Amino acid sequence: MTAACARLPLAIAVACALGSSGCGTSGCDPPSIPSSESCDQPAATYDVDTVEIGTMGGSGFTPLAAGDIVQPITGGQGSDMILAYLRVAGPDVPACLPQSTDVFVDDSLVASVALPMAMTAISGGASVTGEMYLIMDYAPYGHRVTIRAQVGDVIGEVAVYLWSREGVDAAADATWVDGGALDAARADGATAGDAAPDAAQ
């Protein structure tokens, strides 16, 4: 095992030593950070009415609702991140849309993606982004976070919980939505698919 491999976490170091983790003659490259599906020619003009934040699964886009439980994923470098998508509707939603999506813990910004996103048209006159990885500096278990997306002067915002909410364990009491977020039963019996995003309360 090379010195470069030995500095990596054990499981990655073993794979590296076996030649299956991007190791070449210069040693090991660290695991890559997932990249959001951005684009490089953002539209100069656009006209949107609504912005929703949600997940994507077999049934398509599911908006997150206030109080939902979100299950962050862990990247190869150990960072926790939220895999999110935006659904945008309006008279003129371009194929490459400028946007900014942020995650706040209380009043502290812990993640941000301020990149133009590639849009795909869906039914109902709306369009959805591809994968958006919100890599968090700080992800407290069971804490409420606010996800806020802005396109021009239109803002979509929703307050959700990381991993757990009020004693409800996400892994045990919620249902996966294709490995992104969780569609958890809320106190009123509704799920994330039953309501549009709500502002932080």
C-alpha positions as CSV (number, residue, x, y, z in Angstrom):
1,M,0.0,0.0,0.0
2,T,1.4,3.4,-1.0
3,A,1.7,6.2,1.5
4,A,-0.9,8.1,-0.5
5,C,-3.3,5.2,-0.1
6,A,-2.6,4.8,3.6
7,R,-3.7,8.3,4.4
8,L,-7.3,7.5,3.1
9,P,-10.1,6.0,5.2
10,L,-9.5,2.2,5.6
11,A,-12.1,1.0,3.1
12,I,-11.0,3.4,0.4
13,A,-7.4,2.7,1.1
14,V,-7.9,-1.1,0.7
15,A,-9.7,-0.5,-2.6
16,C,-6.9,1.8,-3.7
17,A,-4.3,-0.7,-2.9
18,L,-6.1,-3.2,-5.0
19,G,-6.1,-0.8,-7.9
20,S,-9.9,-0.2,-8.1
21,S,-10.2,3.3,-6.7
22,G,-8.7,5.6,-9.3
23,C,-5.0,4.9,-8.3
24,G,-2.4,5.4,-10.9
25,T,1.4,5.6,-10.9
26,S,1.1,8.8,-8.8
27,G,-0.9,7.3,-6.1
28,C,-4.6,7.7,-5.0
29,D,-6.9,10.4,-6.1
30,P,-9.4,11.4,-3.4
31,P,-13.0,10.4,-4.0
32,S,-14.7,12.9,-6.3
33,I,-17.4,15.3,-5.1
34,P,-20.8,14.8,-6.8
35,S,-21.6,17.7,-9.1
36,S,-24.9,19.3,-9.7
37,E,-26.4,19.2,-13.2
38,S,-25.6,22.7,-14.1
39,C,-25.3,24.4,-17.5
40,D,-22.9,27.0,-18.9
41,Q,-25.2,29.3,-21.0
42,P,-27.8,30.8,-18.6
43,A,-30.7,32.7,-20.2
44,A,-30.5,36.4,-19.9
45,T,-34.3,36.7,-19.6
46,Y,-37.0,34.5,-18.3
47,D,-40.4,34.6,-16.7
48,V,-41.3,32.2,-13.8
49,D,-44.2,32.2,-11.4
50,T,-43.4,29.4,-8.9
51,V,-40.4,27.6,-7.6
52,E,-40.8,24.3,-5.6
53,I,-38.1,22.3,-3.8
54,G,-38.4,18.5,-3.8
55,T,-37.2,15.1,-4.6
56,M,-37.3,12.9,-7.7
57,G,-38.4,9.2,-7.7
58,G,-40.2,6.7,-9.8
59,S,-43.4,8.8,-9.9
60,G,-41.5,11.9,-10.8
61,F,-41.1,15.1,-8.8
62,T,-42.4,15.2,-5.3
63,P,-42.4,18.6,-3.5
64,L,-41.2,18.7,0.1
65,A,-43.6,20.0,2.6
66,A,-43.0,21.7,5.9
67,G,-42.0,19.3,8.6
68,D,-40.9,16.5,6.3
69,I,-37.9,14.4,7.2
70,V,-35.0,14.5,4.8
71,Q,-32.3,11.8,4.8
72,P,-29.0,13.4,3.7
73,I,-26.5,11.3,1.8
74,T,-22.8,11.0,2.6
75,G,-20.3,11.7,-0.1
76,G,-17.0,9.9,-0.7
77,Q,-15.2,12.6,1.3
78,G,-17.5,12.3,4.3
79,S,-19.6,15.4,3.8
80,D,-23.4,15.2,4.4
81,M,-25.4,16.6,1.5
82,I,-29.1,17.0,0.5
83,L,-30.0,15.8,-3.0
84,A,-32.7,18.2,-4.2
85,Y,-34.5,19.2,-7.3
86,L,-36.4,22.3,-8.3
87,R,-39.7,22.4,-10.2
88,V,-40.2,25.8,-11.9
89,A,-43.3,26.9,-13.7
90,G,-44.1,30.1,-15.6
91,P,-44.6,31.5,-19.1
92,D,-40.9,31.3,-20.0
93,V,-38.7,28.8,-18.3
94,P,-35.4,28.5,-20.3
95,A,-33.4,25.4,-20.8
96,C,-30.5,26.9,-18.7
97,L,-32.0,28.7,-15.7
98,P,-30.0,31.0,-13.3
99,Q,-30.9,30.1,-9.7
100,S,-29.6,30.1,-6.2
101,T,-30.5,27.4,-3.6
102,D,-29.4,27.7,0.0
103,V,-29.7,25.7,3.2
104,F,-29.9,27.4,6.6
105,V,-29.6,26.1,10.2
106,D,-31.3,28.7,12.2
107,D,-29.8,31.9,10.6
108,S,-26.5,30.3,9.5
109,L,-25.9,29.4,5.9
110,V,-24.5,25.8,5.7
111,A,-24.9,25.0,2.0
112,S,-25.4,26.8,-1.2
113,V,-25.6,26.1,-5.0
114,A,-25.6,29.2,-7.0
115,L,-25.3,27.8,-10.5
116,P,-27.5,27.9,-13.6
117,M,-29.3,24.6,-13.8
118,A,-30.2,22.5,-16.9
119,M,-34.0,22.3,-17.1
120,T,-36.2,19.5,-18.5
121,A,-39.8,20.2,-19.5
122,I,-42.5,18.0,-17.8
123,S,-46.3,17.9,-18.0
124,G,-48.3,20.8,-16.8
125,G,-46.1,23.5,-18.3
126,A,-43.4,23.1,-15.7
127,S,-39.7,22.2,-15.9
128,V,-37.5,20.4,-13.4
129,T,-33.8,20.6,-12.7
130,G,-31.4,17.7,-12.6
131,E,-29.6,16.6,-9.5
132,M,-28.6,19.4,-7.1
133,Y,-26.1,18.5,-4.4
134,L,-26.3,20.8,-1.4
135,I,-23.1,20.0,0.5
136,M,-23.5,21.0,4.1
137,D,-20.8,22.4,6.3
138,Y,-22.9,21.5,9.4
139,A,-25.7,19.0,9.5
140,P,-27.1,18.5,13.0
141,Y,-29.1,15.3,13.6
142,G,-32.8,16.0,14.2
143,H,-32.5,19.7,13.6
144,R,-34.8,21.8,11.5
145,V,-33.2,23.4,8.4
146,T,-34.7,25.8,5.8
147,I,-34.1,25.2,2.1
148,R,-34.6,28.3,0.1
149,A,-34.5,28.5,-3.7
150,Q,-34.6,31.8,-5.7
151,V,-35.1,32.4,-9.4
152,G,-35.1,36.1,-10.1
153,D,-37.4,37.6,-7.5
154,V,-39.4,34.4,-7.1
155,I,-38.6,32.4,-4.0
156,G,-39.6,28.9,-2.9
157,E,-38.9,27.9,0.7
158,V,-39.5,24.9,2.9
159,A,-38.5,23.9,6.5
160,V,-37.6,20.2,6.9
161,Y,-35.8,18.0,9.5
162,L,-32.5,16.1,9.0
163,W,-32.8,12.4,9.7
164,S,-35.3,12.7,12.5
165,R,-38.1,14.9,13.8
166,E,-39.6,15.0,17.3
167,G,-38.5,11.5,18.2
168,V,-39.5,10.0,14.8
169,D,-36.5,8.1,13.3
170,A,-36.3,8.6,9.6
171,A,-34.7,5.2,9.0
172,A,-37.4,3.3,10.9
173,D,-40.6,5.3,10.4
174,A,-40.4,6.8,7.0
175,T,-40.4,5.5,3.4
176,W,-37.5,6.0,0.9
177,V,-38.1,8.2,-2.1
178,D,-35.4,6.7,-4.4
179,G,-32.5,7.4,-2.1
180,G,-33.0,11.2,-2.1
181,A,-35.2,12.5,0.6
182,L,-37.8,10.7,2.7
183,D,-41.5,10.8,2.3
184,A,-42.3,10.7,6.0
185,A,-45.7,10.7,7.7
186,R,-46.4,14.0,9.3
187,A,-48.3,14.7,12.4
188,D,-51.5,15.4,10.5
189,G,-51.2,12.2,8.5
190,A,-50.1,13.9,5.2
191,T,-47.0,13.1,3.3
192,A,-44.6,15.1,1.2
193,G,-46.6,14.4,-1.9
194,D,-49.8,15.9,-0.5
195,A,-48.8,19.5,-0.3
196,A,-46.7,22.1,-2.0
197,P,-43.7,23.5,-0.1
198,D,-44.6,25.8,2.8
199,A,-42.6,28.6,4.3
200,A,-40.6,28.1,7.4
201,Q,-42.8,28.4,10.5
